[in-house]
């Protein structure tokens, strides 16, 4: 049986690989770091990490009916996820960075909202489940012969790896935050909001096209 340390290392690697692709949540964390500071963005990443952990748990528990449901309704889920992403994009596009810079950033209520938005944006894309299945297979992660403490340690390591990624990203982006003025932040909001809107539009159009062609 493999050592617990080896399982933890692979769990950390999986957590980083799940979080690393610069998708909508990554762009949102960059935007929030530049606009609001490091910790609101970090709590956004924490919400995303919790969502990823839930999908990892579903994968590890072998809930085949969930994967069957996702496969059956893949196009519909893609359309719904694109709509959610478009709503976030429109919100970022219209957001005024000057108001954020004058708002206190140490409010627990603000962190809670950041956490929830990060969780919902990530959880609205259940197709990530297939990516997780691929990672589990690639790393031979959590095999049937493992004991309960292997499973617990492995899942904690996945969450820890994801948190390590968001901690690192927000740290480095926050270092360059001082070089951005209000106009620069406004431009960043528009650019990131526009990119997210394009991504949402592509996903929506492709989903509708494939759905009609069935």
C-alpha positions in Angstrom: 0.0 0.0 0.0 1.3 3.5 -0.9 2.5 5.8 1.9 0.2 8.5 3.3 2.7 11.2 2.3 2.6 10.1 -1.3 -1.2 10.3 -1.3 -1.1 13.8 0.2 1.4 15.0 -2.4 -0.8 13.7 -5.2 -3.8 15.3 -3.5 -2.1 18.7 -3.4 -1.1 18.3 -7.1 -4.7 17.5 -8.1 -6.0 20.6 -6.1 -3.5 22.9 -7.9 -4.3 21.4 -11.3 -8.0 21.8 -10.8 -7.6 25.5 -9.8 -4.8 26.5 -12.1 -6.6 26.8 -15.5 -7.2 30.6 -16.0 -11.0 30.3 -16.4 -13.8 32.6 -15.2 -13.0 32.1 -11.5 -9.3 32.9 -12.1 -10.1 36.1 -13.9 -12.6 37.1 -11.2 -9.9 36.6 -8.5 -7.5 38.8 -10.4 -10.2 41.5 -10.8 -11.1 41.4 -7.2 -7.4 41.5 -6.1 -6.8 44.6 -8.2 -10.1 46.3 -7.2 -10.7 45.3 -3.6 -7.4 43.8 -2.3 -6.0 40.4 -1.7 -8.3 38.9 0.9 -11.6 39.3 -0.9 -10.1 37.6 -3.9 -8.7 34.9 -1.6 -12.1 34.2 -0.1 -13.4 34.0 -3.7 -10.9 31.3 -4.4 -11.8 29.6 -1.2 -15.4 29.3 -2.3 -14.2 27.9 -5.6 -12.0 25.4 -3.7 -15.0 24.2 -1.7 -17.0 23.7 -4.9 -14.1 21.7 -6.4 -13.9 19.6 -3.2 -17.6 18.7 -3.4 -17.1 17.5 -7.0 -14.0 15.5 -5.9 -16.1 13.9 -3.2 -18.8 13.0 -5.7 -16.2 11.5 -8.0 -14.5 9.6 -5.2 -17.7 8.2 -3.8 -18.5 6.8 -7.3 -22.0 8.4 -7.6 -22.6 7.1 -11.1 -26.1 8.5 -11.3 -24.7 12.0 -11.1 -22.3 11.5 -13.9 -25.1 9.9 -15.9 -27.3 12.9 -15.2 -24.5 15.3 -16.4 -23.9 13.3 -19.5 -27.6 13.2 -20.3 -28.1 17.0 -19.7 -24.6 18.2 -20.7 -25.9 20.7 -23.3 -28.5 22.1 -21.0 -26.0 22.5 -18.2 -23.6 24.2 -20.6 -26.4 26.7 -21.5 -27.3 27.4 -17.9 -23.6 27.8 -16.9 -23.1 30.2 -19.8 -26.0 32.3 -18.6 -24.6 32.4 -15.0 -21.2 33.4 -16.4 -22.8 36.1 -18.6 -24.5 37.6 -15.5 -21.2 37.8 -13.6 -19.5 39.3 -16.7 -22.2 42.0 -17.0 -21.8 42.8 -13.3 -18.1 43.2 -13.7 -18.5 45.3 -16.8 -20.7 47.8 -15.1 -18.8 47.8 -11.8 -17.4 51.2 -10.6 -13.9 50.6 -9.1 -13.9 54.0 -7.5 -16.7 53.0 -5.2 -14.8 49.8 -4.2 -11.7 51.7 -3.4 -13.6 53.9 -0.9 -15.4 51.0 0.8 -13.9 49.3 3.9 -12.4 46.0 2.9 -12.3 44.2 6.3 -16.0 43.5 6.6 -16.8 39.8 7.3 -20.0 40.3 5.4 -18.0 41.3 2.3 -15.8 38.2 2.6 -18.9 36.0 2.9 -20.3 37.4 -0.3 -17.0 36.9 -2.1 -16.9 33.3 -0.8 -20.5 32.6 -2.0 -19.9 34.1 -5.5 -16.8 32.1 -5.9 -18.6 28.9 -4.9 -21.6 29.5 -7.1 -19.6 30.5 -10.2 -17.6 27.3 -9.9 -20.5 25.1 -8.9 -22.5 26.2 -11.9 -20.1 24.3 -14.1 -20.6 20.6 -13.3 -18.7 19.6 -16.4 -15.6 20.0 -14.3 -16.5 16.6 -12.9 -15.1 14.9 -16.0 -11.8 16.8 -15.6 -11.6 15.5 -12.0 -12.3 12.0 -13.1 -9.4 12.3 -15.6 -7.1 13.6 -12.9 -8.1 10.8 -10.5 -7.4 8.2 -13.1 -4.1 9.8 -14.1 -2.7 9.9 -10.6 -4.3 6.6 -9.5 -5.8 8.6 -6.7 -7.8 6.9 -3.8 -7.8 3.3 -4.9 -10.4 0.9 -3.5 -7.8 -0.8 -1.2 -7.1 2.5 0.7 -8.2 2.9 4.3 -10.5 5.7 5.6 -7.6 7.9 6.7 -6.1 7.8 3.2 -9.4 9.1 1.9 -9.7 11.8 4.5 -6.0 12.9 4.0 -6.4 12.8 0.2 -9.4 15.1 0.2 -7.9 17.5 2.7 -4.8 17.6 0.5 -6.9 18.5 -2.6 -8.5 21.4 -0.7 -5.1 22.4 0.6 -3.6 22.4 -2.9 -6.4 24.6 -4.2 -6.0 27.0 -1.3 -2.2 27.1 -1.9 -2.8 28.1 -5.5 -5.3 30.9 -4.7 -3.0 32.1 -1.9 -0.1 32.3 -4.3 -2.0 34.0 -7.1 -3.6 36.6 -4.9 -0.2 37.3 -3.3 1.6 38.1 -6.6 -1.3 40.0 -8.1 -1.6 42.1 -5.0 2.1 43.0 -5.3 1.4 44.9 -8.5 -1.9 46.4 -7.3 -0.2 49.7 -6.4 0.6 50.3 -10.0 -3.0 50.6 -11.0 -5.1 53.8 -10.6 -8.9 54.1 -10.8 -8.9 54.4 -14.6 -6.6 51.4 -14.9 -9.0 49.4 -12.6 -11.9 50.5 -14.7 -10.2 49.3 -17.8 -9.3 46.0 -16.1 -13.0 45.5 -15.2 -14.1 46.2 -18.8 -11.5 43.8 -20.2 -12.1 40.9 -17.9 -15.9 41.5 -18.0 -15.7 41.5 -21.8 -13.6 38.3 -21.9 -16.0 36.5 -19.6 -18.9 37.7 -21.7 -17.3 36.3 -24.8 -16.7 33.0 -23.1 -20.3 32.9 -22.0 -21.5 33.8 -25.5 -19.4 31.1 -27.1 -20.6 28.5 -24.6 -24.2 29.5 -25.0 -24.2 29.6 -28.8 -22.4 26.2 -29.0 -24.8 24.7 -26.5 -27.9 26.0 -28.4 -26.4 24.9 -31.7 -25.7 21.3 -30.5 -29.1 21.2 -28.7 -31.0 22.1 -31.9 -29.0 19.6 -34.0 -30.0 16.7 -31.8 
